[in-house]
Amino acid sequence: MAATLSLGSVFNNATYTSFADAVLPHTTNTFWHEFTEVSTNYVQLNYFERLWAAWYAYMGNDWLATGIMSFTMHELVYFGRSLPWIIIDQIPAMNKYKIQAQKVPSAREQWECAKLVLLTHFTVEIPQIWFFHPMAHFFGMSTSVPFPSLWSMAFQIAIFFVIEDTWHYWMHRALHWGPLYKNIHKIHHQYSAPFGMAAEYASPIEVMALGLGTVGGPILYCAVTGDLHVLTMYAWIVLRLFQAIDAHSGYDLPFSLHHLFPYWAGADYHDVHHEKFIGNYSSSFRWWDKFMDTESSPEAVKRRREKKIAQAQARKAQ
């Protein structure tokens, strides 16, 4: 079995004698020099593991290395995944897949949305991202190489999806309570026909509250098992961003995941929530709404109506 390369202990020989020491790389060598050193001394690592190790060696500060990489990844994925939906909105042939076909966001709406999202990212999410590393590291999160197996990552990510969906359902449902909706959640419902970039268009309080389900699940899992690699966390965040952006895209495409996995929520499910302002509170799956009878589909509304009529008739018959 290959030896684990602990980046903090092997490479981090920095002295934190000033603020500059704490926030700047601690080597006069270039990144590629560090990559060559890692490649020479740890031949058992694959190419991506060498890049990873070289980055942490170059930075010499695990907290800083993780923070920069995390925020950069988040921005690239969020806006990179939003861009295709912006393009699709401009293609008339795709309008047949638009759930609310008459409501295509204008360029101005997209820009106004982007400004608030960027403001939130730089004022609310940076602190969350920045302090995730020391919190998770305290509970045993690893940044070392080699990477965990794909099976291990897939298993943990599946657990994170279930935890986040549960948290999201109950927190989101709470945000639809009168005062919380009026003062916090109403901002997110500005767009009754959502679009991809609007996934994180929300009050800073809501971003923190719902975001706790995304980062809290992995931290809890790590605290219980002591087994979490930051790469698994990155894969989870990427998939969670894809899920959130696609759910807000406003398009139900033939290859959308819910056509293959019926309990996957998807855009058709969440779009109804934005249009009707009630029900369909879950993020990824449909089972909590099903179990708690908070679905907002026409079938569910009809079922509840028929149930109430039947109950009323039964009371009259007594």
C-alpha positions as CSV (number, residue, x, y, z in Angstrom):
1,M,0.0,0.0,0.0
2,A,1.4,3.4,-1.0
3,A,2.5,5.7,1.9
4,T,0.3,8.7,2.6
5,L,2.0,12.0,1.8
6,S,0.9,14.4,4.5
7,L,1.2,17.8,2.9
8,G,1.1,19.8,6.1
9,S,3.9,17.9,7.8
10,V,6.2,17.1,4.8
11,F,6.1,20.4,2.9
12,N,4.9,23.1,5.4
13,N,8.1,24.4,6.9
14,A,6.8,28.0,7.0
15,T,7.3,30.2,10.0
16,Y,4.2,32.3,10.8
17,T,6.0,35.4,12.2
18,S,3.8,37.9,10.5
19,F,0.6,38.4,8.6
20,A,2.5,38.1,5.3
21,D,3.8,34.7,6.4
22,A,0.2,33.6,7.0
23,V,-1.2,34.6,3.7
24,L,1.6,34.3,1.1
25,P,3.3,31.2,-0.4
26,H,6.3,30.1,1.7
27,T,8.7,29.1,-0.9
28,T,10.9,31.0,-3.4
29,N,10.5,28.1,-5.8
30,T,8.0,28.0,-8.6
31,F,4.9,25.8,-8.6
32,W,6.5,23.7,-11.4
33,H,9.7,23.3,-9.4
34,E,7.6,21.8,-6.6
35,F,5.8,19.6,-9.1
36,T,9.1,18.2,-10.3
37,E,10.2,17.6,-6.8
38,V,7.0,15.7,-5.9
39,S,7.2,13.7,-9.2
40,T,10.8,12.7,-8.5
41,N,10.2,11.7,-4.9
42,Y,6.7,10.2,-5.0
43,V,6.6,8.3,-8.3
44,Q,3.6,6.2,-7.1
45,L,1.3,9.2,-7.4
46,N,-0.7,9.8,-10.5
47,Y,-0.5,13.1,-12.4
48,F,-3.4,14.8,-10.6
49,E,-2.2,13.7,-7.2
50,R,1.2,15.3,-8.1
51,L,-0.4,18.5,-9.1
52,W,-2.4,18.5,-5.9
53,A,0.7,17.8,-3.7
54,A,2.7,20.5,-5.6
55,W,0.0,23.1,-4.9
56,Y,0.0,22.5,-1.2
57,A,3.8,22.4,-1.2
58,Y,4.0,25.7,-3.1
59,M,1.6,27.4,-0.8
60,G,3.1,26.0,2.4
61,N,-0.1,26.8,4.2
62,D,-2.9,24.2,4.1
63,W,-5.6,26.7,5.2
64,L,-4.7,29.2,2.5
65,A,-4.2,26.6,-0.2
66,T,-7.6,25.0,0.5
67,G,-9.4,28.4,0.8
68,I,-8.1,29.7,-2.5
69,M,-8.8,26.5,-4.3
70,S,-12.3,26.2,-2.8
71,F,-13.4,29.7,-3.7
72,T,-12.0,29.5,-7.2
73,M,-13.7,26.2,-7.8
74,H,-17.0,27.5,-6.5
75,E,-17.0,30.5,-8.8
76,L,-15.9,28.7,-11.9
77,V,-18.5,25.9,-11.4
78,Y,-21.3,28.2,-10.4
79,F,-21.0,30.7,-13.3
80,G,-19.7,28.0,-15.7
81,R,-22.8,25.9,-15.1
82,S,-25.1,28.9,-15.3
83,L,-23.7,30.0,-18.7
84,P,-25.2,27.2,-20.8
85,W,-28.6,28.0,-19.5
86,I,-28.1,31.7,-20.4
87,I,-27.2,30.6,-23.9
88,I,-30.2,28.2,-24.1
89,D,-32.5,31.1,-23.2
90,Q,-31.5,32.8,-26.4
91,I,-32.2,29.8,-28.6
92,P,-35.9,29.8,-29.8
93,A,-35.8,26.1,-30.6
94,M,-35.3,25.3,-26.9
95,N,-38.4,27.2,-25.8
96,K,-40.5,24.1,-26.2
97,Y,-38.6,22.7,-23.2
98,K,-39.2,25.8,-21.1
99,I,-41.5,25.0,-18.3
100,Q,-42.9,28.5,-18.2
101,A,-42.4,29.2,-21.9
102,Q,-43.7,32.8,-21.8
103,K,-41.2,33.9,-19.1
104,V,-37.7,34.1,-20.5
105,P,-35.4,36.2,-18.4
106,S,-34.1,39.3,-20.0
107,A,-30.4,40.3,-20.1
108,R,-31.1,43.0,-17.5
109,E,-32.7,40.4,-15.1
110,Q,-29.7,38.1,-15.6
111,W,-27.3,41.0,-14.8
112,E,-29.2,42.2,-11.7
113,C,-29.2,38.6,-10.5
114,A,-25.4,38.2,-11.1
115,K,-24.6,41.4,-9.2
116,L,-26.4,40.2,-6.0
117,V,-25.0,36.7,-6.3
118,L,-21.4,38.0,-6.7
119,L,-22.0,40.3,-3.7
120,T,-23.2,37.4,-1.6
121,H,-20.3,35.2,-2.7
122,F,-17.7,37.8,-1.7
123,T,-19.3,38.8,1.6
124,V,-21.1,35.8,2.9
125,E,-19.6,32.7,1.2
126,I,-16.0,33.6,1.5
127,P,-16.0,33.4,5.3
128,Q,-17.9,30.1,5.2
129,I,-15.4,28.7,2.7
130,W,-12.4,30.1,4.5
131,F,-13.4,28.6,7.9
132,F,-14.5,25.3,6.6
133,H,-10.9,24.0,6.4
134,P,-10.0,24.5,10.1
135,M,-13.3,23.2,11.3
136,A,-13.2,20.0,9.1
137,H,-9.5,19.6,9.8
138,F,-10.2,19.6,13.5
139,F,-12.5,16.6,13.0
140,G,-10.0,14.8,10.9
141,M,-10.5,15.9,7.3
142,S,-7.5,15.0,5.1
143,T,-5.8,17.0,2.3
144,S,-3.1,14.3,1.8
145,V,-2.4,12.1,-1.2
146,P,-3.1,9.6,-2.6
147,F,-6.7,10.4,-3.2
148,P,-9.5,8.2,-1.7
149,S,-11.1,5.6,-3.9
150,L,-14.0,6.5,-6.2
151,W,-16.2,4.0,-4.3
152,S,-15.4,5.7,-1.0
153,M,-16.2,9.1,-2.5
154,A,-19.4,8.0,-4.1
155,F,-20.7,6.4,-0.9
156,Q,-20.0,9.5,1.1
157,I,-21.5,11.9,-1.5
158,A,-24.7,9.8,-1.5
159,I,-24.9,10.3,2.3
160,F,-24.3,14.0,1.9
161,F,-27.1,14.3,-0.6
162,V,-29.6,12.6,1.8
163,I,-28.5,14.8,4.8
164,E,-28.6,18.0,2.8
165,D,-32.0,17.2,1.3
166,T,-33.4,16.6,4.8
167,W,-32.0,19.8,6.2
168,H,-33.1,21.7,3.1
169,Y,-36.7,20.4,3.3
170,W,-37.2,21.5,6.9
171,M,-35.3,24.7,6.7
172,H,-36.9,25.7,3.4
173,R,-40.3,24.9,4.8
174,A,-39.6,27.0,7.9
175,L,-38.6,29.9,5.6
176,H,-42.1,29.9,4.2
177,W,-43.5,30.8,7.6
178,G,-44.9,34.4,7.5
179,P,-42.3,36.5,9.2
180,L,-39.4,34.5,7.9
181,Y,-40.7,34.5,4.3
182,K,-41.4,38.3,4.4
183,N,-38.0,39.2,5.9
184,I,-35.7,36.6,4.5
185,H,-37.0,34.2,1.8
186,K,-39.0,36.6,-0.3
187,I,-35.9,37.8,-2.1
188,H,-35.3,34.3,-3.6
189,H,-38.9,34.3,-4.9
190,Q,-38.5,37.5,-6.8
191,Y,-38.4,35.4,-9.9
192,S,-41.6,33.3,-10.3
193,A,-40.0,31.7,-13.3
194,P,-36.5,30.8,-12.1
195,F,-33.3,30.6,-14.2
196,G,-30.0,28.9,-13.5
197,M,-28.1,31.8,-12.0
198,A,-30.9,32.5,-9.6
199,A,-30.0,29.4,-7.6
200,E,-28.1,31.4,-5.1
201,Y,-30.1,34.7,-5.5
202,A,-31.1,35.0,-1.9
203,S,-30.8,36.9,1.4
204,P,-27.4,36.4,3.1
205,I,-29.2,34.9,6.1
206,E,-30.8,32.3,3.8
207,V,-27.5,31.6,2.1
208,M,-26.0,30.8,5.4
209,A,-29.0,28.8,6.8
210,L,-29.4,26.6,3.7
211,G,-25.7,26.4,3.1
212,L,-25.3,24.8,6.5
213,G,-26.9,21.7,5.1
214,T,-24.3,21.5,2.4
215,V,-21.2,21.9,4.6
216,G,-22.7,20.6,7.8
217,G,-23.4,17.1,6.5
218,P,-19.7,16.5,5.6
219,I,-18.5,18.0,8.9
220,L,-20.9,15.8,10.9
221,Y,-19.9,12.8,8.9
222,C,-16.2,13.6,9.4
223,A,-16.8,14.1,13.2
224,V,-18.4,10.7,13.5
225,T,-16.2,8.6,11.2
226,G,-12.9,10.7,11.1
227,D,-12.9,9.9,7.4
228,L,-13.2,12.7,4.9
229,H,-10.9,14.0,2.1
230,V,-11.2,17.5,0.9
231,L,-11.4,16.2,-2.7
232,T,-14.6,14.3,-1.8
233,M,-15.9,17.6,-0.4
234,Y,-15.1,19.3,-3.7
235,A,-16.8,16.6,-5.8
236,W,-19.8,17.0,-3.5
237,I,-19.9,20.7,-3.9
238,V,-19.7,20.5,-7.7
239,L,-22.6,18.0,-7.8
240,R,-24.6,20.1,-5.4
241,L,-24.1,23.2,-7.5
242,F,-25.1,21.4,-10.6
243,Q,-28.2,20.1,-8.9
244,A,-29.2,23.6,-7.6
245,I,-28.5,25.4,-10.9
246,D,-30.3,22.8,-13.0
247,A,-33.3,22.8,-10.6
248,H,-33.6,26.6,-11.2
249,S,-32.9,26.4,-14.9
250,G,-36.6,26.5,-15.9
251,Y,-36.1,23.7,-18.5
252,D,-37.3,20.1,-18.4
253,L,-35.2,18.4,-21.0
254,P,-35.7,14.9,-22.3
255,F,-32.6,13.7,-20.6
256,S,-33.3,15.4,-17.3
257,L,-32.4,13.0,-14.4
258,H,-35.9,12.8,-13.0
259,H,-37.0,10.9,-16.2
260,L,-34.6,8.1,-15.2
261,F,-34.9,8.4,-11.4
262,P,-38.5,9.4,-10.5
263,Y,-37.7,10.5,-7.0
264,W,-35.2,13.0,-8.2
265,A,-36.7,16.5,-7.9
266,G,-35.3,18.4,-10.9
267,A,-36.4,21.6,-12.6
268,D,-40.0,20.6,-13.3
269,Y,-40.4,20.1,-9.5
270,H,-38.8,23.2,-8.3
271,D,-40.3,25.4,-11.0
272,V,-43.7,24.7,-9.6
273,H,-42.5,25.9,-6.2
274,H,-41.5,29.2,-7.6
275,E,-44.7,29.6,-9.6
276,K,-47.0,28.6,-6.8
277,F,-44.9,29.9,-3.9
278,I,-45.8,26.8,-1.8
279,G,-45.0,23.1,-1.6
280,N,-42.1,21.1,-3.1
281,Y,-39.7,22.2,-0.4
282,S,-37.0,19.6,-1.0
283,S,-33.8,20.2,-2.9
284,S,-32.7,16.9,-4.5
285,F,-35.4,14.3,-3.8
286,R,-39.2,14.1,-3.7
287,W,-39.7,11.8,-0.7
288,W,-39.9,14.3,2.1
289,D,-42.7,16.2,0.3
290,K,-44.4,12.9,-0.5
291,F,-44.2,11.8,3.1
292,M,-45.3,15.1,4.6
293,D,-48.0,15.7,1.9
294,T,-46.5,19.0,0.8
295,E,-46.3,18.2,-2.9
296,S,-47.5,21.0,-5.2
297,S,-48.3,19.1,-8.3
298,P,-51.9,19.2,-9.8
299,E,-52.3,15.5,-8.9
300,A,-51.3,16.2,-5.2
301,V,-53.7,19.1,-5.0
302,K,-56.5,17.0,-6.4
303,R,-55.7,14.2,-4.0
304,R,-55.8,16.5,-1.0
305,R,-59.1,18.1,-2.2
306,E,-60.7,14.6,-2.7
307,K,-59.4,13.6,0.8
308,K,-61.0,16.7,2.4
309,I,-64.3,16.0,0.6
310,A,-64.3,12.4,1.7
311,Q,-63.5,13.4,5.4
312,A,-66.3,16.0,5.3
313,Q,-68.8,13.4,3.9
314,A,-67.7,10.9,6.6
315,R,-68.4,13.5,9.4
316,K,-71.8,14.3,8.0
317,A,-72.7,10.6,7.8
318,Q,-71.9,10.1,11.5
